[in-house]
Every structure is written in structure tokens, then in C-alpha cells.
């Protein structure tokens, strides 16, 4: 039995980064031997084990395409499977390296070190085209490192997009890659690479227009280390409301991100010269319980459009003041005579007065 550090941990160490996760490949072993040595099996489809520190160990394995989509694979493993066999099934050369923990030697059969130096995203083999998710993964790594896509890999990505295989991806897998890409250092590169491969519209529907147009917005937000909600808000500023709704449904966007993107369109349709329109925005945005979305949006707009004349700081202060209004702030007559919903309407009236004072 021989154990090697593999994949992203090796790549990140070569880049001078601190690996977040450490994955290992075990060559020349069996599930029974792993368990006998104190490893805990967690893999359902193929043997994956955890050690006492929670690091992941997988038996060296190979894969064979047996059907369409990302589930159409037959995985095999046995003690005769070599390290090179295992590395050859990986997606990109920069992810297909291993390190001998005992000697520190880097095992790099597919030129991953060269491609790191040249800042190139390149597939390991034509097996790249057997898993449609790899189109998104290649684009995500381009967004992480701002690397270029090798011409031969770009051609294979385009072929995979044209094949219809991308339609087999579940919304959960698409969102996982998209959300991770959005938080990379160069998120605009994700949509750029996906677009060049003909995959952006297939995967994200009509939102591809907003993603294209949010190029400079995403660059700015990444430089400011904006959070995920602010970055998706930035995309929403360049997208139509109906497009956002179809995207939310198609990809299964989490509730907090979906709500934030809808919030942007509520802002867009608010007439800030009308108190009625402002009050409608506040009601629909649950403003009296939290100003967080207003604050996230206000900061995002200061970064991407400093000349924007919509001064939300005043509104945020007014909301905070209004949120403190309660039953005790009503008049003696109101407290004595109002019941149920009428109490809420009386409180809203006082909050409205605060907004009017701020915006008169």
C-alpha cells in the first residue's frame, strides 16, 4: 500500500498557497485493508475513507463511460490500478498531479507544472468530454487563477456544449459550480469562458445576457472583496426581472440569493419621489425587521457606480428609526381603542411620517 497527496492540494502547494483540503490516493490496497488500518469508509459508489483527522483517502480507480450524462460511468478499483491510471481520469492537468509525502517528489505525468507556469487550463485527455460538468469546472478554475483556456480544451468544451450533454446536469451541480465561481478572484472570467464555449445560455438560460453585461461590475466587486449576495446583486442590476425569475427556477437558487436579486429589481421599480412607492418597497423588503439588504445594496452601488444619485443612506437611517416604533409610541387614545390590524396600521402611519420627514 502506497499513499500519495493528490489534486488541488498539490496544485496549491506549487502555487505557494495553503491547501484548504488534502486528498489522498491509495495505490495497491483494498477496502478490507483500509478498514483494518483504522480508516472509516464513507464512499457509497466507490471506496472513500476518512482518517482520524477527517482527511479523505480514495483507492486508486479508473472510470469507463457507459451512458449519457454525468452519471453514466462505471468505476473500477483494484490493487493493480496504478497512480497514473488514477491521475489520467482527472479533468485538468493542473489537478492531475501527486506528491509522495515521504520524499516530497512531484509525480506529474501530464504536464501540470508546465501549465501552471504557463497559466493555462488544459484537459488531461479526451475523457474530459465524458463529463459535462467539466465545462463549468474549467471555467471556474479560469475564474480562480485568471488562466487562459488551451485551444484544444476550448474546442472540446465547445463540442461538449453542442452535444446536448450539459442539459443532463442537475440544478444542484450547476449552482454549486456557479456560486463557487462567483466568489473567485476573477468571477467575470467564468461567464466569459462559458460564453466562448457556447455553454452560458444552455446552462443559465436568458440570464446569460445579464452575466455578459455584468463583466465590469463583477471585476469591480471582486476587487472590493464583495460578498456573494453583493455579487449576485451586481448581476441582477444588469438583468431583467423575468430573466431573474426564470434563472431562479432553472438553477434552484437558494432563498437568500433569490431574495436579494429580486430586491434589486424592487429597488429599480421604486419611485423615490413617491412616499407610497417607498412604503411599498419597505413592506415588500421586510425592512422594518432588518436593513441588511439595503445596506448590502447601498455598499455595492457605491463600489460599482459612485456617481449614483440614489441616496439610500438616508433611507436606511429612517428605517432604523421607524423600526423602533411600537405600541408604546401610540397615543393614549390609540392604545385604548385600537385592536388587531388597526394597531399595525397606526404604527405604519408613524413610520410613514418618518419617511416623509427624511424625503421632503
N, C-alpha and C positions, 0 to 999 in steps of 0.2 A: 504493500500500500504506500502510495506517494501522494502528498498533498501540495497543491500549488495555489497561490493567490492569483486570482484571475479578474479580467474585465475592467470595470471602471476604477477599481482601487489601484490597479497597476497604471492605468492611463493617468489618473490624477497625481500619483506619486511622481511620474515622469514630468508632469507639468509643474511640479513644485507645490501642488495643492494637498491639503489634508483630506484624505478619503473619508467620506461620511459613512460608507458601508464597506465591509470587507467580505467578499465572497470567495469561496474556495472550491476547487475541483479536486476530487479524489480519484486517482487512477489506480487500477489494479485491486479493487476491493469489491465487496458485496454488501447488501443491506444487513445481512446477519453479522458480518464482521464489524460494521459501523456501530450497530447496536451493542455488540459485545464490548466495544471500546468506549461505551458511555455516551454515545451520541443519541439524540432523540429524533425520531423520524417525524417529519411534518408534511412531506410531499404526498399528494394524492395520486397524481398522474405518473410521476416518476420519483425515485428516491431522493429526497432532500432532507438534510439533517441539521440540527442545531447543536452547538456545543454549549457549555455552561455559561459562556459569555453572550450567547444569543447570535454569534456569527453563523453564517449559512454555509453548509458544505453539500455539494451535489456530486453524485457519482458521474464520472465522465460518460457522456452519452452521444448518440447520433440521432438524427431525425430524417424521416422519409415522408415526402408529400404523398398523401393518399386521397385527398379530395379538395374541393374548393374552400376558400376562406381560411381564417387563421386557426381554425380547429382541426383542419384536415391533415393531421400529422400522426405518424406512427413513431413513437420514441422507443429506442432500444438502448440497453446498457448491459455491459458485462465486463469482467476483469480484463478482457483483451482490448477494450476500447482505449486508444491512445490519447494523450493530451492534444496532439494535433487534430485528431478526429473531432474532439470536443470543440476546439477553437474554430475549426472550419465551419461549424454550423452557426456561428455568431454573425451579427449583422454587419458591423463596420470594422475595418482594420484596427482602428484606434481602441476598439473594445475587445479585440481578439488577441490579447497578449496575456502572458502569465509570468509569474515570478516564483523562483524557487526560494522559499523562506529560509532555507538552510544556508544557501550560498549567495543569495541576492541576485543571481543570474536572471536576466530577462529572456524569456522564450517568445520569439516574435516571428512566426513562420510566414506572416502575410504583410509585413512591412508597415506595421502600425507606428513604429518610432519614426520612420521616414515621413509618414503622412502627418504625424504630429508636428514635425519640424516644418513641413511644407504648408501646414494649416489647411489640410484637405480632408473632406469627408468622402470616404471611398468604401464600397461594399467589398466584403471578403470574397464572395463567389456569386454565381448566378442563383444560388439558393436564396439570396436576398429577396428575389421576386416571388418566393413562395409564401411570404407572409406580408399581407398588405399593410399591417401596422408599421412596418419598417419604413414606409414612406414618411409617416409622421415622425418617427424616431430620428431619421436622418435630418429632417427639417428642424427638429428640436435641438439636436446637437449643433447644427449650424447656428441656431439662436443662442446657444450657450457659449460657444467659443468664437463665433463670428468667422468660421471657416467657410471656404468655398466648397461646392459640391463637384467632385470629379466628373468630367464629361460623360464617362461610361456609366457612372452611377446615376447621373441626371437622366440619361437615356433610359435606363432600366426603371427608374421611378415613373417616367412618363408612360412607358409601356404598361406598367402595373396599373396606373391610373386609367388608362384606356381600356384595360381588360374587364373592368367592372368589379374587380375583386375588392375595391375599397368599400363597396356597398355592404360587404359582409361584416364589417366592423360594428361592434355593439356601441351604443351611445356611451356606455361607461368607459370603454377603452379610448374612444375619441376624446372625451372630456378629460381623462387623465393626462393624455399627452398634451392637449391644448392648454390646460391650466398650468402644467409644468413649464411649457414653452413660454407662456405669458410672463412667468416670473424669472425667466433667464435674463442675462445681461443685455441681450440684443433681440428682444421679442419680435421686432419688425421683420427679422430675418426668417422667422418661422413662416409667416404668411407669404413672404417673398419667394422662398424656396418652394412652398406648396403651390403657389401660383405658377411658377415656372414649370412645375411638373404636371400641371393640369389637374391638380388634386384639390385645390382650395374650394372651388364651387361644389365639387362632388361631396366633400366631407362637411362643409359648413353652409351649404345652400346659399341663399341670397346674401347672407352676412359677409360673403367674400368681398363684396363691394366696400362695406364698412372697414373690413380688415385691411384692404388695399389702401383706402384713403386715410387710415389712421397711422400710416407709416411714420410720419414725423412726430405725431402725438406720442406713439409708443417709444420712440427713441428718447424723447424728452422725459417721459415718465420713468423710464429705466434709469436714466442718468440721475434722476432725483430719488432713486430707490423707492418709488411709489409702491404701495401695497397692491395686492391682487384686485381688490374691489376698485381702486382708483384706475387701474389699467383697463379693466373691462368697462368702466365708466367712460374712459377715453375712447374706446371702440364705439360705445353707444352714441357718443357725440357725432360720429360720422355715419351713423346707421339710421334707417327708417324704423319707426315703431313696429310696423307689421313685420319687417325683417327680423327684428329682435325677438318678436314673439315666435316666429317660425323656428329660429335658431334655438331658443329655449326648449321648445318642444322636441326638435330633432335630436339635440345632443343631450337632453336631460340635465340642463344647467342647474346646479344647486340653488336652493331658495335664496340664499343671501346675495349671490351674484345676480340672479334673475331680478330680484327686487331692486338692486342697485341700478341695473341697466334700465329698468322701467322708470325708476326715479328720474333719471336723466331726461327721458322723454317727457315726464310730467313737468320738469323744470322748463323744458323747451316750449311747452304749450301754455305756460303761465304768463298772464298779462300783469306785470308788476306795477302797472298804473291803476289796477283794479283791486280793491280790497277783497271783493268777493272771490276773485280769481286766486289771490294769495291764500285766503282762508281755505279754499277748495284744495289747493296744493298741500297745505299743512294737514288737513284732515286725511287726505289720501296717503300721506307720508308718515303718519303716526308721529308727527313732530312733537306733540306735547309730552311724549314719553321719552324721546331721545332726539338729540340734534346731530347724532353721529354722521348720518348720511349727508346732511347739509354741510357739515364740516369737512368730510371727505371730498365732496364735490367742490366746495369753495377752494380748498387747497389745490386740488387737481387743476382747476381752471386758472389759478394764479401761476401755476407752472407752465401750462400749455398756451395760455392766452392772457398775458399780463395786462393787456390793454382792454380786456373785457370790462364793460361798464356796469355789469350786474353786481351790485354790492351786496353780497349775501351776509357779510359780517354783521350789518345792522339787523338783518332778519334773524340771524342766529341769536343775537343778544335779546331781541324781542321775544323769541320763542322761549328762551331760558327764563325770562321774566314771567311770561304768560304761563309756563308750566308750573309755577309756584302758586297760581291762583287755585283756591279750593273753596269748600263750603263755608269756611270761616271768614272768607273775604266778601261774602254776600252781605247785603243789608239785613238789618233785623227783620224787616218785613218779608224779605225773600226767604230767609232761613225759617221763618214761622209759617209761611203759606205755600211755598213751592214743594212739590213732590216729584219723585221719579225723574223722568226725562226733562222736566222743566228746570230742575236744578242744573243739569248739564248744559241746557241752552243758556241759562243765566251766566254760568261760568264762561261759556264761549263768547257771550256778549262782552264780558270784561276783557277777555283775551283779544277780541276784535278791536277794542278801544286801544289796547297797547300797540297793535299792529298799525292802526290808523295814526297814532302819535308818531310812530317811527317813520312812516311813509308819507306823511302830509307835506 
